[in-house]
């Protein structure tokens, strides 16, 4: 799946299914939201989860490594990479 195919998915359920097939890399908290960072095929996806509502609010796909800055201290890379 490419980032463009992901963006073209119509429903939140379809996007969630694609993300869950990826790899969770890191997470961070902003106010009452948890933002999960996934690697999906050849791009990253931030999943914005609202703890109060117990719902995913948004998927934010991106390719630029500049957007990884908030996660860099938390990302653990395996020695085999």
MDAnalysis code that builds the backbone (N, CA, C; Angstrom):
import MDAnalysis as mda
import numpy as np

u = mda.Universe.empty(243, n_residues=81, atom_resindex=np.repeat(np.arange(81), 3), trajectory=True)
u.add_TopologyAttr("name", ["N", "CA", "C"] * 81)
u.add_TopologyAttr("resid", np.arange(1, 82))
u.add_TopologyAttr("resname", ["UNK", "UNK", "UNK", "UNK", "UNK", "UNK", "UNK", "UNK", "UNK", "UNK", "UNK", "UNK", "UNK", "UNK", "UNK", "UNK", "UNK", "UNK", "UNK", "UNK", "UNK", "UNK", "UNK", "UNK", "UNK", "UNK", "UNK", "UNK", "UNK", "UNK", "UNK", "UNK", "UNK", "UNK", "UNK", "UNK", "UNK", "UNK", "UNK", "UNK", "UNK", "UNK", "UNK", "UNK", "UNK", "UNK", "UNK", "UNK", "UNK", "UNK", "UNK", "UNK", "UNK", "UNK", "UNK", "UNK", "UNK", "UNK", "UNK", "UNK", "UNK", "UNK", "UNK", "UNK", "UNK", "UNK", "UNK", "UNK", "UNK", "UNK", "UNK", "UNK", "UNK", "UNK", "UNK", "UNK", "UNK", "UNK", "UNK", "UNK", "UNK"])
u.atoms.positions = np.array([
    [0.846, -1.179, 0.000],
    [0.000, 0.000, 0.000],
    [0.890, 1.241, 0.000],
    [0.517, 2.199, -0.804],
    [1.242, 3.463, -0.841],
    [0.523, 4.483, 0.040],
    [1.184, 5.581, 0.308],
    [0.554, 6.641, 1.096],
    [-0.686, 7.179, 0.377],
    [-0.646, 7.208, -0.940],
    [-1.786, 7.715, -1.720],
    [-2.976, 6.761, -1.643],
    [-2.695, 5.470, -1.648],
    [-3.772, 4.487, -1.481],
    [-4.379, 4.608, -0.085],
    [-3.526, 4.833, 0.922],
    [-4.023, 5.004, 2.280],
    [-4.924, 6.235, 2.373],
    [-4.478, 7.330, 1.819],
    [-5.267, 8.572, 1.854],
    [-6.612, 8.377, 1.169],
    [-6.640, 7.562, 0.115],
    [-7.884, 7.375, -0.635],
    [-8.882, 6.438, 0.057],
    [-8.463, 5.748, 1.119],
    [-9.402, 4.894, 1.844],
    [-10.524, 5.759, 2.400],
    [-11.746, 5.285, 2.259],
    [-12.919, 6.104, 2.584],
    [-13.254, 6.143, 4.079],
    [-13.191, 5.008, 4.737],
    [-13.687, 4.966, 6.114],
    [-12.554, 4.919, 7.132],
    [-12.876, 5.313, 8.344],
    [-11.932, 5.223, 9.453],
    [-11.584, 3.760, 9.719],
    [-12.556, 2.865, 9.547],
    [-12.312, 1.435, 9.771],
    [-11.284, 0.880, 8.785],
    [-11.380, 1.287, 7.517],
    [-10.408, 0.838, 6.508],
    [-9.012, 1.353, 6.845],
    [-8.934, 2.601, 7.267],
    [-7.636, 3.169, 7.632],
    [-7.074, 2.482, 8.863],
    [-7.933, 2.205, 9.848],
    [-7.481, 1.511, 11.057],
    [-6.942, 0.130, 10.711],
    [-7.630, -0.586, 9.852],
    [-7.185, -1.922, 9.457],
    [-5.811, -1.870, 8.794],
    [-5.601, -0.888, 7.944],
    [-4.298, -0.738, 7.280],
    [-3.205, -0.412, 8.290],
    [-3.508, 0.454, 9.234],
    [-2.517, 0.848, 10.241],
    [-2.164, -0.323, 11.147],
    [-3.154, -1.108, 11.551],
    [-2.884, -2.226, 12.459],
    [-2.008, -3.281, 11.794],
    [-1.926, -3.277, 10.476],
    [-1.023, -4.190, 9.761],
    [0.414, -3.665, 9.752],
    [0.596, -2.435, 10.186],
    [1.925, -1.835, 10.246],
    [2.618, -2.150, 11.566],
    [3.639, -1.361, 11.887],
    [4.435, -1.566, 13.092],
    [4.350, -0.333, 13.979],
    [3.949, -0.517, 15.226],
    [3.939, 0.579, 16.185],
    [5.376, 0.927, 16.531],
    [5.732, 2.184, 16.355],
    [7.105, 2.622, 16.595],
    [7.231, 3.385, 17.909],
    [6.282, 4.274, 18.177],
    [6.378, 5.117, 19.379],
    [5.015, 5.708, 19.681],
    [4.938, 6.344, 20.836],
    [3.718, 7.061, 21.181],
    [4.095, 8.279, 22.023],
    [3.184, 9.232, 22.040],
    [3.360, 10.429, 22.860],
    [1.989, 10.917, 23.284],
    [1.967, 11.711, 24.328],
    [0.707, 12.235, 24.842],
    [0.680, 13.746, 24.672],
    [-0.468, 14.239, 24.231],
    [-0.709, 15.673, 24.116],
    [-2.087, 15.925, 24.704],
    [-2.105, 16.590, 25.856],
    [-3.347, 16.818, 26.597],
    [-4.004, 15.473, 26.885],
    [-5.237, 15.273, 26.499],
    [-5.942, 14.016, 26.767],
    [-5.915, 13.084, 25.552],
    [-5.026, 13.362, 24.621],
    [-4.898, 12.499, 23.441],
    [-3.571, 11.756, 23.460],
    [-3.645, 10.536, 22.977],
    [-2.439, 9.743, 22.758],
    [-2.231, 9.707, 21.258],
    [-1.014, 9.979, 20.833],
    [-0.679, 9.936, 19.415],
    [0.278, 8.775, 19.212],
    [-0.173, 7.802, 18.448],
    [0.608, 6.604, 18.168],
    [1.262, 6.738, 16.803],
    [2.520, 6.398, 16.719],
    [3.252, 6.476, 15.448],
    [3.456, 5.065, 14.911],
    [2.956, 4.843, 13.697],
    [3.093, 3.554, 13.023],
    [3.908, 3.716, 11.743],
    [4.644, 2.664, 11.390],
    [5.301, 2.537, 10.094],
    [4.449, 1.569, 9.286],
    [3.906, 2.049, 8.168],
    [3.012, 1.240, 7.333],
    [3.611, 1.186, 5.928],
    [4.171, 0.058, 5.588],
    [4.786, -0.172, 4.267],
    [5.929, 0.818, 4.022],
    [5.659, 1.960, 3.415],
    [6.736, 2.907, 3.083],
    [6.456, 4.319, 3.586],
    [5.614, 4.427, 4.611],
    [5.277, 5.755, 5.149],
    [4.891, 5.629, 6.618],
    [4.788, 6.755, 7.275],
    [4.402, 6.809, 8.683],
    [2.949, 7.256, 8.793],
    [2.298, 6.850, 9.882],
    [0.943, 7.312, 10.172],
    [0.863, 7.627, 11.661],
    [0.421, 8.843, 11.967],
    [0.095, 9.186, 13.342],
    [-1.391, 8.887, 13.545],
    [-1.694, 8.177, 14.627],
    [-3.072, 7.866, 14.985],
    [-3.399, 8.683, 16.236],
    [-4.357, 9.587, 16.107],
    [-4.764, 10.445, 17.215],
    [-5.931, 9.787, 17.938],
    [-5.670, 9.371, 19.165],
    [-6.662, 8.651, 19.960],
    [-7.083, 9.518, 21.141],
    [-8.374, 9.756, 21.284],
    [-8.913, 10.556, 22.375],
    [-9.316, 9.632, 23.520],
    [-8.642, 9.773, 24.653],
    [-8.915, 8.900, 25.792],
    [-10.285, 9.163, 26.403],
    [-10.728, 10.407, 26.402],
    [-12.037, 10.727, 26.986],
    [-13.173, 10.082, 26.204],
    [-13.090, 10.139, 24.885],
    [-14.135, 9.576, 24.024],
    [-13.897, 8.109, 23.669],
    [-12.686, 7.614, 23.957],
    [-12.295, 6.253, 23.583],
    [-12.480, 6.030, 22.078],
    [-12.005, 7.027, 21.290],
    [-12.152, 6.961, 19.838],
    [-10.907, 7.484, 19.137],
    [-10.665, 6.916, 17.966],
    [-9.649, 7.476, 17.080],
    [-10.264, 8.698, 16.426],
    [-9.557, 9.810, 16.517],
    [-10.067, 11.060, 15.962],
    [-9.512, 11.365, 14.576],
    [-8.283, 10.891, 14.324],
    [-7.655, 11.289, 13.064],
    [-6.494, 10.358, 12.747],
    [-6.270, 10.161, 11.451],
    [-5.074, 9.502, 10.933],
    [-4.299, 10.557, 10.139],
    [-3.009, 10.664, 10.408],
    [-2.181, 11.653, 9.707],
    [-0.982, 10.946, 9.072],
    [-1.100, 10.565, 7.792],
    [0.017, 9.906, 7.115],
    [1.056, 10.922, 6.640],
    [2.326, 10.506, 6.637],
    [3.383, 11.382, 6.133],
    [4.606, 10.554, 5.773],
    [5.488, 11.159, 4.977],
    [6.732, 10.502, 4.570],
    [7.970, 11.232, 5.101],
    [7.833, 12.493, 5.384],
    [8.972, 13.316, 5.785],
    [9.502, 12.916, 7.161],
    [10.797, 12.700, 7.247],
    [11.392, 12.356, 8.535],
    [11.428, 13.555, 9.484],
    [11.233, 14.753, 8.982],
    [11.200, 15.935, 9.857],
    [10.062, 15.857, 10.861],
    [8.996, 15.174, 10.511],
    [7.858, 15.063, 11.420],
    [8.096, 14.046, 12.538],
    [9.254, 13.396, 12.517],
    [9.574, 12.422, 13.558],
    [10.191, 13.057, 14.800],
    [10.529, 14.327, 14.738],
    [11.215, 14.992, 15.847],
    [10.581, 14.748, 17.217],
    [9.261, 14.833, 17.372],
    [8.689, 14.616, 18.703],
    [8.882, 13.194, 19.248],
    [9.283, 12.262, 18.384],
    [9.402, 10.862, 18.769],
    [10.842, 10.387, 18.936],
    [11.813, 11.153, 18.477],
    [13.181, 10.650, 18.361],
    [13.745, 10.086, 19.656],
    [13.467, 10.695, 20.783],
    [13.999, 10.210, 22.053],
    [13.336, 8.900, 22.480],
    [12.179, 8.571, 21.916],
    [11.428, 7.393, 22.335],
    [11.566, 6.205, 21.396],
    [12.049, 6.424, 20.172],
    [12.131, 5.350, 19.193],
    [13.305, 4.436, 19.528],
    [13.020, 3.137, 19.637],
    [14.039, 2.126, 19.903],
    [14.251, 1.324, 18.627],
    [15.445, 1.373, 18.109],
    [15.763, 0.593, 16.912],
    [16.479, -0.678, 17.316],
    [16.101, -1.764, 16.670],
    [16.758, -3.033, 16.930],
    [18.156, -3.026, 16.323],
    [19.072, -3.725, 16.939],
    [20.451, -3.784, 16.465],
    [20.538, -4.408, 15.073],
    [19.574, -5.201, 14.698],
    [19.631, -5.882, 13.400],
    [19.261, -4.993, 12.244],
    [18.791, -3.775, 12.500],
    [18.399, -2.891, 11.383],
    [19.603, -2.304, 10.703],
])
